[in-house]
Every structure is written in C-alpha cells, then in structure tokens.
Amino acid sequence: MEENVKSIKRHKAIQMFSREHHYALLLCWRIRQGLKKSVELDRIKQLSDWTFKTYLKPHFEEEEKHFFPLLDEDDKLKKRAIAEHRRLERLFNDTSDIKRALNLIEEELEAHIRFEEKNLFNRIQEVAENEQLRKIEQLHQEIKPTDIWKDNFWD
C-alpha cells in the first residue's frame, strides 16, 4: 500500500534560500569534475575559496540570522546545521591537505544541503508563523549568481 505523502509548498522566503543552494551544489559538481579530470588543485581551490567567500559564508550567516532563531535552542536539527556550517568553514579554510579538503567539501556540502532541504527547512516552515517568514522575505537579499569565473576547468 502506498503512503500518501503531503508535499509542503515552500514559502517564498524559504524558496530564496533553496535557490541559493543550487550554487553550492554547482560548486560540488565542479569540484568533482576538476578532481576527476586531474585539474591542478590550486585552480579548484581558488574557485572553492571564491565561492565560499561570495556565496556560502553570507548564505550561512543569513540562515543563522533569520531562520535558526525561529527554532528552540535545543532543537537537534538547528544544532546539527550550525555544527555543519562550522565544519564546512573549517574545510574551506584548510590549506594543509587541499585534495582531502576539496573531497570532503564536495561530499559534506552536498549532504548538508540535502539535509537542510529535506529536514531543516521543513521544520522551520512547520514552526514559523507566516508573518515571521514574510519578514525574512523582506529582509533577506537573495544572493544572485555572477558568472564571472573565467577558469572553466570543469568543461
């Protein structure tokens, strides 16, 4: 017997953060491609550093500023997300073993995004009031893509 799973229509505020996740997933794919093609690690690291500074760090900060306060301090999903943000930041800043760091970034960033999309964002939408989400929608400036990276090593 099939179970009826009710899909949740995402609030616009959450949709903005989900769109930003696309750029992080694109970084994961580009790292995979670069490693698969044996591209110089420094070239991949430069893209990784730029993406972290331009997209991911501001994205993490916005999630922590706007979404996480909507959850209780002891919420396990919130604690996990914060811990994963810190872990990812350490990986992006790791220069001791770049290949290992890039491999872990590619794996852990993708897993983190899947976790937020499937679990954390659902929890936030369940507990947040519409007015709180509308306020986030007004305050958050969606991080728009810029395709200024010229070294397309993944092609």
C-alpha positions in Angstrom: 0.0 0.0 0.0 1.4 3.4 -1.0 1.6 6.0 1.6 0.2 9.5 0.8 3.0 12.0 1.5 1.8 15.5 1.6 4.3 17.8 -0.1 4.9 21.1 1.5 4.6 24.2 -0.6 7.6 26.3 0.3 7.1 29.8 1.5 8.8 32.4 -0.8 11.4 33.2 2.0 12.5 29.6 2.0 12.4 29.4 -1.8 15.1 32.1 -1.9 17.4 30.1 0.3 16.7 27.0 -1.7 17.7 28.8 -4.9 21.0 29.8 -3.3 21.6 26.1 -2.5 21.8 25.5 -6.3 25.1 27.4 -6.5 26.6 25.4 -3.7 25.5 22.1 -5.5 27.1 23.5 -8.6 30.4 24.0 -6.7 30.2 20.4 -5.6 29.8 19.2 -9.2 32.6 21.5 -10.4 35.0 20.1 -7.7 34.1 16.6 -8.6 34.7 17.3 -12.3 38.0 19.0 -11.5 39.3 16.2 -9.4 38.1 13.6 -12.0 40.0 15.5 -14.7 43.1 15.8 -12.5 43.0 19.6 -12.7 45.6 21.4 -10.7 44.4 21.5 -7.1 45.2 25.2 -6.8 42.8 26.0 -9.6 40.0 24.1 -7.9 40.8 25.6 -4.5 40.7 29.2 -6.0 37.1 28.6 -7.2 36.2 26.9 -3.9 37.6 29.9 -1.9 35.8 32.4 -4.1 32.5 30.6 -3.9 32.8 30.3 -0.1 33.5 34.0 0.3 31.0 35.2 -2.3 28.0 32.8 -1.7 28.3 30.3 1.1 29.6 32.3 4.0 27.0 35.1 3.5 24.3 32.3 3.0 25.3 30.6 6.2 25.2 33.9 8.1 21.8 34.7 6.7 20.4 31.3 7.7 21.8 31.7 11.2 20.5 35.2 11.5 17.0 34.7 10.1 16.0 31.0 10.2 17.7 29.5 13.2 16.3 31.8 15.8 12.8 30.5 14.8 13.8 27.1 16.3 14.3 26.3 20.0 17.9 26.5 21.3 17.9 22.7 21.9 16.4 21.8 18.5 18.6 18.9 17.2 18.2 20.0 13.5 19.3 23.5 14.4 22.3 22.3 16.3 23.3 19.9 13.5 23.0 22.7 10.9 25.2 25.1 13.0 27.8 22.3 13.6 27.8 21.6 9.8 28.3 25.2 9.0 31.3 25.4 11.3 32.8 22.1 9.9 32.4 23.3 6.3 34.0 26.6 7.2 37.0 24.8 8.6 37.2 22.6 5.5 37.2 25.7 3.2 40.0 27.3 5.3 42.1 24.1 5.4 45.3 24.5 3.5 47.2 21.6 5.0 45.8 18.9 2.7 43.9 20.6 -0.2 42.9 17.4 -2.0 41.4 15.9 1.1 39.7 19.2 2.0 38.2 19.5 -1.5 37.0 15.9 -1.4 35.3 16.5 1.9 33.8 19.8 0.9 32.3 18.2 -2.2 30.8 15.4 -0.1 29.8 17.2 3.0 28.4 20.4 1.4 26.1 18.3 -0.8 25.0 16.2 2.2 24.4 19.4 4.2 22.3 21.0 1.5 20.2 17.8 1.2 19.7 17.8 5.0 18.6 21.4 5.0 16.2 20.9 2.1 14.6 17.7 3.3 14.7 18.2 7.1 15.6 21.6 8.4 13.6 23.8 6.0 10.5 21.6 6.6 10.9 22.0 10.4 11.3 25.8 10.0 8.2 26.0 7.9 6.2 23.9 10.4 7.1 26.2 13.4 7.4 29.6 11.8 4.4 31.9 11.6 3.6 33.4 8.2 4.4 36.8 9.5 7.9 35.7 10.5 8.5 34.2 7.1 7.2 37.4 5.4 9.6 39.5 7.5 12.5 37.2 6.4 11.5 37.5 2.8 11.6 41.3 3.1 15.0 41.4 5.0 16.9 38.8 3.0 18.6 39.9 -0.1 18.9 36.8 -2.2 22.5 36.2 -3.3 22.3 36.3 -7.1 24.7 34.4 -9.3 27.5 36.0 -11.1 29.2 34.0 -13.8 32.4 35.9 -13.6 34.7 32.9 -13.0 36.8 32.6 -16.2 38.7 29.4 -15.4 36.1 26.8 -16.5 38.3 23.8 -15.7 35.2 21.6 -15.3 34.3 21.8 -19.1 
